[in-house]
Amino acid sequence: MKTFLLSQLQEAIDEAVSESGRVGDIIAEMRRGGYDLCLVLESTVTISPTDDQQADAVPEPRLTSDVAASGGDVNLTDEDLEFLRELNIAA
């Protein structure tokens, strides 16, 4: 449930920024001025259970048998590589 709510929060923030008339106007003005724009917003969310709620159990991370059997090698698809390039991450 926590993951779902965090996802919903991210969508709401994205919508608020993308639907902002002021942000849209400034981006349009920059494009008219000859600038290509990539807007990246970074936020940090800290959550903790209230006194009357217990935290959701979070399992310990573990390698799947496929990754463990391959010695830790991970096969990336063309889509994976494209996504990493869009994030300026070298693969």
C-alpha positions in Angstrom: 0.0 0.0 0.0 2.9 2.4 0.8 4.3 1.9 -2.7 1.0 2.6 -4.3 0.5 5.8 -2.3 4.0 7.0 -3.1 3.3 6.3 -6.8 0.0 8.3 -6.5 1.9 11.2 -4.8 4.5 11.2 -7.6 1.7 11.3 -10.2 -0.1 14.2 -8.4 3.2 16.2 -8.2 3.9 15.6 -11.9 0.3 16.6 -12.9 0.5 19.8 -10.7 3.7 20.9 -12.4 2.7 20.0 -15.9 -0.7 21.6 -15.5 0.7 24.8 -14.0 -0.1 27.7 -16.3 2.9 29.7 -15.1 5.3 26.8 -15.6 3.8 26.2 -19.1 4.1 29.9 -20.0 7.8 30.1 -19.0 8.6 26.9 -20.9 6.9 28.1 -24.0 8.8 31.5 -23.7 12.1 29.6 -23.4 11.3 27.5 -26.5 10.3 30.6 -28.5 13.7 32.0 -27.4 15.4 29.1 -29.1 16.1 26.9 -26.1 15.3 23.2 -25.9 14.2 22.4 -22.4 14.4 19.3 -20.2 12.8 19.9 -16.8 13.9 17.5 -14.1 12.6 17.9 -10.6 13.9 16.0 -7.6 12.2 15.5 -4.3 12.8 13.6 -1.2 9.9 12.0 0.7 10.4 10.7 4.2 7.6 8.5 5.7 7.3 6.9 9.0 4.4 5.2 10.7 2.4 7.1 13.2 2.2 5.8 16.8 -1.2 4.0 16.1 0.0 2.4 12.9 2.5 -0.4 12.3 4.9 -0.1 9.4 4.4 -2.4 6.4 6.8 -5.3 6.5 9.6 -4.7 4.0 11.4 -7.9 2.8 15.1 -8.0 2.7 16.5 -7.5 -0.8 17.8 -10.7 -2.4 19.0 -11.8 -5.8 16.7 -13.9 -7.9 18.0 -17.3 -8.8 18.6 -16.2 -12.4 20.8 -13.3 -11.3 22.6 -15.4 -8.7 23.2 -18.3 -11.1 24.7 -15.9 -13.7 27.3 -14.7 -11.3 25.5 -11.3 -10.9 25.4 -10.5 -14.6 22.2 -8.8 -15.8 21.0 -8.9 -19.4 19.6 -5.6 -20.5 17.1 -5.2 -23.3 17.3 -2.5 -26.0 14.5 -0.7 -24.1 16.5 -0.9 -20.9 19.5 0.6 -22.6 17.5 3.4 -24.2 15.9 4.2 -20.8 19.3 4.4 -19.1 20.6 6.7 -21.9 17.6 9.0 -21.4 18.7 9.3 -17.8 22.3 9.9 -18.9 23.4 6.7 -17.3 26.2 4.7 -19.1 25.5 1.0 -19.3 
